[in-house]
């Protein structure tokens, strides 16, 4: 049984909003151009508005849906009352209860869902021309974060199990694009956008607390010991306490393939 989002991400919302690498502005622009300015977009599994907030400036309306009340509250706070974002508590099993939408985007949320069931529902709900878009790391995962070898050692010391998402490639063996290719939305387009970011010590620590496997709720009484161990090991790795990394955002858009033209038999 998969734990609830509150069990997984409890206390993580402010860390998620502040320390997760942002999506490149060019990736948001790509989405906006794909969806069109007059569209209503469902951001399914919106978290604290990582996609919804910048995208709302470029489309008519965003329906920001997430099962975690803390994530929604953080998103509302960061959006500062943006009138064209509707924050809705819900999940992928309640798509039919939502207001109509023209397109859907998902960040890292897709690997928490029954992907085939969600795509089947979206095939019924999206209008002709409706697009399913995924934002996230490239299929190959991209370059490893420079602190990851240290973090593996810390996670092992705290017996942290990172395999919490039931439909990630690591647990299911199927990449998202393979699932999409076998769905009604089999016309795929992929683009990549790159940014160079600098992380300080506290930013790397905060990033760990944004993950489901090391969220404050999951760590519980071990939170202080965990963060102390992370700081200690990171400074042993790099006493300067700063790291540079290249973040690659993949934009994967999936549409229904065009129907073959009807031919008139010769008379």
N, C-alpha and C positions, 0 to 999 in steps of 0.2 A: 504494500500500500504506500502510495506517495504521500509524504507529509503535506499538510496544508501550507499555503503560502505564508500564513502568519508564523507557522513553526519554522519555515525555512528562512524567511527574510525579516523576521521580527527585529526591529531596531536598525535595520540596514538602510532605510530610505534616505536619511540625510547623507550617509556615506556614498550611497549609489549616485545621488544627484551631484555631489561635489567631486568625487574622485574617479568615477568611471570615465575612461577616455571619451571625449565628445565625438560625435559623428562629424566628419569633415563638412564644412559649409557647402562644398561642391556636391557632396552626396545628397544633402537636403535639397539643393537646387535641382539635382537630377530627378528626385521624387516630385518636386513641385511641377517641373516641366512635363513629367509623365502624366500626372493626375489632372493638371489644368486648374486655373484659378477659380473656376466656378464649381468646384467639386466638394462634396462632403466625404471625408476620409475617416475610416475607422482605424484607430491605432489600438490594436488588440494586444493586451499585455503591456500597457503603456509605461508602467513603472512611474517614476516621478516626472514624466513628460520629456524625456530625453529627445524623442522625435517630435512629439505632439507640439511642444512649445515653439521650436523654430519653424516647423512646418505650417503652423496656424497663421503665420504672417503671409503665407503664399497661397492659401486655399480659402474657400468660403467658410468651412467649418471642419473641426476635428472632433470626433467622438472618442474620447480617451477612456478606455475601459481596462480595469485591472481588478483582480480579486483582493488585493491588499489595501486596506483602508489607510495605512500609514503612507504607502506610496502615493495614493491619490491626494492625501492631505499635503504632502510635500510638493507635489506637482501644482496644486492650486496655489500654494504659497509662492512658488517660483514664477507662476504665470501672472501673478499680480492682477488678477481679475480680467484676464483676456476674455472678451465677450464671445469669441467664436470657438472656445473650447468647452465641451460639455464633459465633466468628469463623472464617470459612471462606474459604480462597483458591480463587477460581473466577470464572467469568464467565457471561454470558447464554447461552453455547452449551452449558453443562452443567447446565441446570435439572433435567433428569431424574435427575441423580445426587444431588440434594439430598434431605434429609429432607422429609416432607410439610409443607406450609404452607397456611394459610387465606386469606391476603391477601398482596399485594406492594406495596411502596412503592419509589419511585426518586426521587432528588433530581436533580442535574444529569447523572446517568449515562445517562439514556435516549438522549441524542443521540450516544452512542458505540456504540449497538447497532443491529443490524438490527431495526428496530422491529416490522415486520410479522411477521417470523419469531418474535420473542419473544412477541408477543401471541397468535400461533397456538399456541405451546407452552403458554402460560399458560392458554389456553382448555381445553386437555386436562388440565392439572395442577391448576388451582384447583377447589375444590368448588363446588357450587351456592351462590350468595350471595357467592362470592369477589370481592374488589374489587381493582382496580389503581389505585394512587394516585400522583400526581406532585406533588412539591414543588419550587417554583422561582420564577423571576421571572414576572410576568404576561405575557400574550401580546404586549402592545405593548412589553415590556421595562421599563416604568416609567421614572421620571426618570433622566437620565444622571448618573453620579457626578460631583461637582463638579471632580474632578481629571482627568477623562477627556480633555479637550482637550490638557492637558500630556502625558499618557501617550501619546496618539497620536503626538505629535511625537517623544518618546523612542523609542517602538517603531519609528517610521520611520527614525530615525537609526541604530538597531541592526538594521534590516532584519528585524524580527520579523513573521512571518506568523501572524496570529491564527486563520486558518481551519483548525483542526486537527480539529475534531469532524465526522465525515462526515455526520451526520444532524441537525445543527442547522438551524434555519430558514435561516440565512445561506448554508449550503452546499447544502441539499436543496430549499429553497423550500416545504417543508411544515411547518406547525406540528404540535406533538404532538397537539393536540386534534383536528385534521383526520385524522390517522392513526388515533387512537382511534375517531373517529366512523365510520370505515369498517371497524372491527374487530368481533369478537364482543362487545367491551366498549363498546357504542355509547351506553349510557345515561349521560350526562355530568352532573356537577354541579361548579360552580366557586365558590370562595369566596376572598376576599382579606383578608389581615391586615397591618397596617401598624405599623412601629416607627420611632422616631426615634433615630438613633445618632450618636455623635461619634467621629471618627477623628483621631488625632494623626499626626505625620509618620512615625514608625517603623511605625505600624500600616498606613499607606497603602503604604509600601515593602514590608512583609511581605506584604500582600495581593497585590502583583504577583508575588511569588515562589511564590504558591499556584496560579497559573494554569499550564495545560499549556504555553502558548506562551512563558512567561518563568519556568519552573521552574529551579532550580539546574542540573539535568541538561541542559536545553536551552541555557542560557546558557554553561555550561562555563567556560572561561577568561575569558569576558567578564563574569562575575557581578559582580565588584567595580566594574568600570567602569560597568556598568548601574545598580547601586544608587546609586553616586555621582551619576550623571547624573539619576536620579529625584529624589534629595534636592535637588540643586541647582535643578532646574526647579520642583519643588513649592514651595520657599522663595521663588523668584522670583515665583511666582503668589500666594503667601500667606505673608508673613514670619512670621505667628503660628504657622503649622504646625498648625492645627486646622481641621477641616471637619465640618460637620453634613450628614447625608443621611437621607432617608426611604427605608427598605427595605420593599418590599411583597413578601410571600410569597403566592404563589398555591397553593392546594390544589385540585388537579383530581382528582376521583374518577370512576372509570369502572366500570360494572357491566354485566352482561349484561341486556338488556331483558327484561321479563317476557314469558313466552310467552302468546299469546292464549288465552283460555278456550275450551275445547272445547264446541261446541254440539251438542245432541242434535236430530237431524232430527225433524220432526213425524211422528207415527205415522199 
